[in-house]
Amino acid sequence: MSAMKKLLEFISNLTEEKIGLLLEFAFQLLPAEEERPCCPYCGEKYVIKYGKKDGKQRFQCKKCKKTFMLTTNTIVAESHQPISVWRQFVADTLHLRPLDDSAQELNLSHQCAFDMRHKILFALQDLYQDNPTMLGEVTELDETYVLESYKGKALPNHIDRNPRKHGAKAAKPGLSNEQICVCAGVQRSGASFAVAVNRAKPSIEELKEAFGGHIDKSAMLLCDGLRGYSSLNTLADCEVIDVNNADLKEKSFYNLNSVNNFHSFIKEQYRAWRGVATKYLNRYMTLLCAVYRTVNAPVDQLFKCSKRCFYHPIREVKSAGLLLI
């Protein structure tokens, strides 16, 4: 009897448990460059190559029998662009590079680049929803305002004003319904958070909704005299201090310089983008929070095949989670 026949006869007499152990040992012997990915559906690591589709390697899971590719359930799924283009585009997005500059360099149409950017922004929202920013230690809270924008579409019939040009000012002075309130918090040691909540001044309920789940119980919250901030101590039993009541000798500590710097960063980018459509505003706030005072933006995290929540078809991205205020 040949050695191969002896091996096949030996394997046929093994139990399923021992065959599994044998397969596990065999997969461990594969060189690093030949390692198979885990199944994105069931997480099983026993997968085999299963031909190619459009020049891309397919795999089949031996447990659930489903087939997949390296891009299945990632932000690059259903995309005609190679991963190298996506990696460069993600890096450009996280470095706040203008959309059309990236599109020109990567030979993309404006619409293709726009769709790719919003898939990235939506993936970032998923990332921070699963790992919410927690503001602790000494944290400064304050709100800022940006002009509402219907960029990319005609004004709705209920809007009683003429269209504005890029860089134009609001028709009414001071706070009005043309101003979108962005509540921001900056921890002095690094973390930042921002979300658009309403037009004009935020209410107590809106402040609680904005910062709920983002404040650590050990935080010392510094804020201005807006009454709603004093209610935030009910969220995490933290300390809230009004900097306007601080003595002159303590102004070097009790101030809002960090959050005001973050506001300046937001408005500078808002002007550089020539406004952002209000319905997409919170997506861009997530991006700005991710890159503010950050050296290493989460590029690689957006390409983890095991992170299924990052996959959203562009038809869903266009209508999901929009800010309608």
VOGU-3710 file (C-alpha; in Angstrom, 3 decimals, decimal comma):
1> msamkkllef> 0,000/0,000/0,000  1,345/3,425/-0,970  2,026/6,122/1,618  -0,833/8,256/0,257  -3,348/5,428/0,586  -2,182/4,753/4,129  -2,631/8,446/4,969  -6,138/8,546/3,465  -7,140/5,399/5,364  -5,763/6,868/8,590
11> isnlteekig> -7,711/10,119/8,112  -10,950/8,281/7,286  -10,818/6,522/10,672  -10,423/9,755/12,635  -13,281/11,359/14,555  -14,540/14,828/13,582  -12,863/16,289/16,656  -9,478/14,836/15,712  -9,893/15,978/12,101  -10,555/19,481/13,400
21> lllefafqll> -7,391/19,374/15,501  -5,443/18,115/12,486  -6,799/20,941/10,315  -5,961/23,485/13,002  -2,389/22,185/13,122  -2,166/22,282/9,312  -3,364/25,890/9,161  -0,758/26,877/11,746  1,975/25,546/9,447  1,012/27,877/6,608
31> paeeerpccp> 3,457/30,732/5,976  2,357/34,209/7,038  1,680/35,422/3,499  -0,660/32,452/2,892  -2,764/32,888/6,017  -6,467/32,681/5,306  -8,790/35,344/6,719  -11,462/34,480/9,239  -14,981/34,088/7,917  -16,758/37,480/8,207
41> ycgekyviky> -20,104/35,712/8,754  -19,402/33,174/11,529  -15,827/34,020/12,550  -14,534/30,546/11,728  -10,890/30,363/10,639  -11,069/27,132/8,620  -11,454/28,562/5,120  -10,197/27,487/1,710  -9,504/29,277/-1,520  -12,537/29,112/-3,790
51> gkkdgkqrfq> -11,559/30,505/-7,146  -11,549/34,130/-8,215  -14,150/36,726/-9,107  -13,258/39,806/-11,142  -9,618/38,958/-10,518  -10,095/38,890/-6,714  -9,473/35,791/-4,596  -12,582/34,158/-3,143  -12,703/31,958/-0,059  -15,189/29,461/1,337
61> ckkckktfml> -15,838/28,823/5,003  -15,814/25,119/5,855  -18,294/25,645/8,674  -21,087/27,834/7,275  -20,208/27,073/3,612  -20,542/30,736/2,642  -18,126/32,294/0,177  -16,487/35,676/0,641  -13,561/37,856/-0,381  -11,136/39,955/1,614
71> ttntivaesh> -13,345/42,973/0,974  -16,619/41,351/2,070  -18,414/43,409/4,736  -15,864/46,221/4,652  -16,108/49,773/3,358  -14,526/48,669/0,063  -17,224/46,052/-0,656  -19,056/46,480/-3,979  -16,430/48,980/-5,092  -14,621/48,908/-8,428
81> qpisvwrqfv> -11,633/50,717/-6,938  -8,626/48,692/-5,685  -7,699/48,669/-2,017  -4,605/50,778/-2,764  -6,876/53,600/-4,004  -9,104/53,238/-0,949  -6,155/53,382/1,437  -4,883/56,557/-0,185  -8,364/58,070/-0,179  -8,908/57,213/3,499
91> adtlhlrpld> -5,561/58,818/4,339  -6,502/61,929/2,322  -9,862/62,143/4,112  -8,282/61,872/7,551  -5,748/64,529/6,570  -8,661/66,796/5,496  -7,448/67,009/1,916  -9,931/68,666/-0,491  -12,208/66,158/-2,217  -11,476/67,253/-5,780
101> dsaqelnlsh> -7,708/67,183/-5,196  -7,905/63,529/-4,183  -10,261/62,751/-7,058  -7,901/64,294/-9,589  -4,816/62,509/-8,249  -6,550/59,121/-8,041  -8,375/59,559/-11,376  -11,847/59,450/-9,819  -14,975/61,299/-10,804  -16,343/63,855/-8,357
111> qcafdmrhki> -19,420/61,700/-7,639  -17,318/58,577/-7,058  -15,034/60,471/-4,654  -18,071/61,963/-2,880  -19,624/58,515/-2,380  -16,318/57,079/-1,143  -15,903/59,919/1,347  -19,330/59,395/2,840  -18,803/55,655/3,184  -15,652/56,519/5,142
121> lfalqdlyqd> -17,478/59,084/7,293  -20,260/56,616/7,984  -17,687/53,967/8,954  -16,100/56,464/11,345  -19,484/57,014/12,950  -19,798/53,255/13,401  -16,338/53,135/14,935  -17,080/55,853/17,484  -20,552/54,499/18,189  -18,990/51,194/19,229
131> nptmlgevte> -16,220/52,997/21,121  -17,759/56,275/22,345  -15,467/59,110/23,346  -15,368/59,518/27,108  -14,559/62,952/28,523  -12,881/62,769/31,916  -10,344/64,567/34,109  -10,526/68,324/33,329  -12,977/68,811/30,465  -14,170/72,044/28,891
141> ldetyvlesy> -17,679/72,296/27,428  -19,076/75,029/25,234  -21,172/75,480/22,128  -20,399/77,125/18,806  -22,541/77,926/15,783  -22,273/77,374/12,042  -24,585/78,553/9,280  -27,218/76,145/8,031  -26,494/74,924/4,516  -28,408/73,240/1,727
151> kgkalpnhid> -25,266/72,799/-0,316  -25,821/70,620/-3,358  -29,596/71,097/-3,614  -32,233/73,782/-4,047  -33,709/75,491/-1,008  -36,882/73,825/0,320  -40,106/75,754/-0,105  -40,472/76,425/3,630  -37,140/78,340/3,793  -37,933/82,067/3,661
161> rnprkhgaka> -34,653/83,473/2,328  -32,649/83,736/-0,853  -29,793/81,306/-1,545  -26,428/82,391/-0,121  -23,119/82,422/-1,917  -20,113/80,669/-0,384  -18,740/82,809/2,436  -21,884/84,932/2,790  -23,197/85,878/6,223  -26,542/85,157/7,825
171> akpglsneqi> -29,415/87,464/6,945  -30,144/88,108/10,647  -27,565/89,317/13,191  -26,780/87,267/16,295  -28,375/83,913/17,038  -31,267/82,900/14,817  -32,780/79,875/13,119  -30,073/80,166/10,478  -27,453/79,104/13,034  -26,860/75,426/13,821
181> cvcagvqrsg> -25,654/74,786/17,368  -22,657/72,455/17,747  -22,064/71,305/21,328  -18,409/70,481/21,906  -16,333/69,065/24,718  -12,542/68,863/24,940  -10,605/66,990/27,581  -7,408/68,900/28,221  -5,374/65,709/27,970  -6,591/65,046/24,413
191> asfavavnra> -10,093/63,608/23,822  -12,635/65,709/21,941  -16,310/65,374/21,081  -18,762/67,461/19,055  -22,342/67,015/17,868  -24,915/69,314/16,257  -28,130/69,406/18,264  -30,484/72,211/17,207  -30,898/75,696/15,848  -29,850/78,570/18,117
201> kpsieelkea> -29,298/77,892/21,852  -29,491/74,317/23,156  -32,010/73,339/25,816  -31,276/71,336/28,963  -32,696/68,191/27,354  -30,579/68,687/24,225  -27,399/69,117/26,269  -28,154/65,944/28,208  -28,824/64,067/24,979  -25,657/65,434/23,370
211> fgghidksam> -23,263/64,580/26,204  -25,074/61,557/27,627  -22,776/58,532/27,586  -19,708/60,689/26,935  -18,902/62,046/30,416  -16,885/60,088/32,946  -17,932/60,223/36,587  -14,461/61,482/37,547  -14,677/64,505/35,235  -14,398/68,126/36,268
221> llcdglrgys> -16,554/70,009/33,758  -15,685/73,642/33,049  -18,362/75,636/31,256  -19,745/79,115/30,834  -22,874/80,494/32,446  -25,410/78,632/30,271  -27,899/77,183/32,738  -28,241/73,832/31,012  -24,665/72,783/31,781  -25,332/72,751/35,521
231> slntladcev> -27,713/69,815/34,973  -24,986/67,616/33,482  -23,834/66,461/36,924  -26,908/64,205/36,940  -25,495/62,240/33,987  -22,377/60,901/35,684  -22,275/62,468/39,158  -19,419/64,728/38,046  -18,400/68,225/39,117  -19,584/71,206/37,054
241> idvnnadlke> -17,856/74,586/37,467  -18,847/77,906/35,926  -15,604/79,620/34,859  -17,301/83,022/35,014  -17,419/82,718/38,809  -13,706/81,972/39,162  -11,458/84,510/40,880  -9,010/86,478/38,759  -6,092/84,601/40,365  -7,567/81,300/39,159
251> ksfynlnsvn> -8,260/82,371/35,571  -5,073/80,614/34,443  -6,784/77,309/35,256  -10,515/77,983/35,058  -10,897/78,925/31,400  -12,283/77,551/28,141  -9,195/78,038/25,978  -9,009/74,404/24,837  -12,615/74,131/23,680  -12,424/77,555/22,032
261> nfhsfikeqy> -9,383/76,342/20,105  -11,446/73,356/18,983  -14,207/75,719/17,859  -11,662/77,638/15,776  -10,486/74,366/14,232  -14,072/73,434/13,314  -14,834/76,802/11,730  -11,535/76,903/9,862  -12,306/73,557/8,234  -15,918/74,599/7,663
271> rawrgvatky> -14,667/77,589/5,658  -12,096/75,454/3,816  -14,894/73,108/2,713  -16,987/76,162/1,746  -19,708/74,985/4,031  -21,095/71,528/4,690  -24,657/70,447/3,935  -26,386/70,538/7,314  -27,798/67,033/6,873  -24,202/65,706/6,746
281> lnrymtllca> -22,899/67,933/9,539  -22,586/65,281/12,260  -20,641/63,002/9,924  -18,085/65,743/9,441  -18,074/66,488/13,181  -17,057/62,860/13,762  -14,222/63,296/11,264  -12,994/66,505/12,903  -13,094/64,878/16,350  -11,050/61,964/14,983
291> vyrtvnapvd> -8,281/64,137/13,569  -8,164/66,987/16,097  -4,841/66,865/17,978  -4,353/63,311/16,676  -1,077/62,086/15,174  -2,210/58,584/14,165  -5,721/58,608/12,715  -7,574/55,228/12,701  -6,801/54,268/9,075  -6,174/50,562/9,652
301> qlfkcskrcf> -9,264/50,149/11,835  -11,425/51,013/8,834  -10,059/48,012/6,918  -10,661/45,257/9,482  -12,564/42,502/7,690  -13,991/41,251/10,984  -15,721/44,569/11,641  -18,974/43,871/9,821  -20,718/47,060/10,935  -18,378/49,054/8,703
311> yhpirevksa> -20,101/47,688/5,611  -22,917/49,844/4,273  -24,006/49,989/0,616  -23,861/53,538/-0,694  -27,654/53,524/-1,183  -28,004/53,162/2,603  -25,274/55,688/3,395  -27,030/58,376/1,355  -30,161/58,283/3,506  -29,089/56,914/6,900
321> gllli> -28,386/59,003/9,998  -28,917/62,386/8,360  -29,306/65,487/10,520  -32,689/67,050/9,774  -33,126/70,155/11,914
//
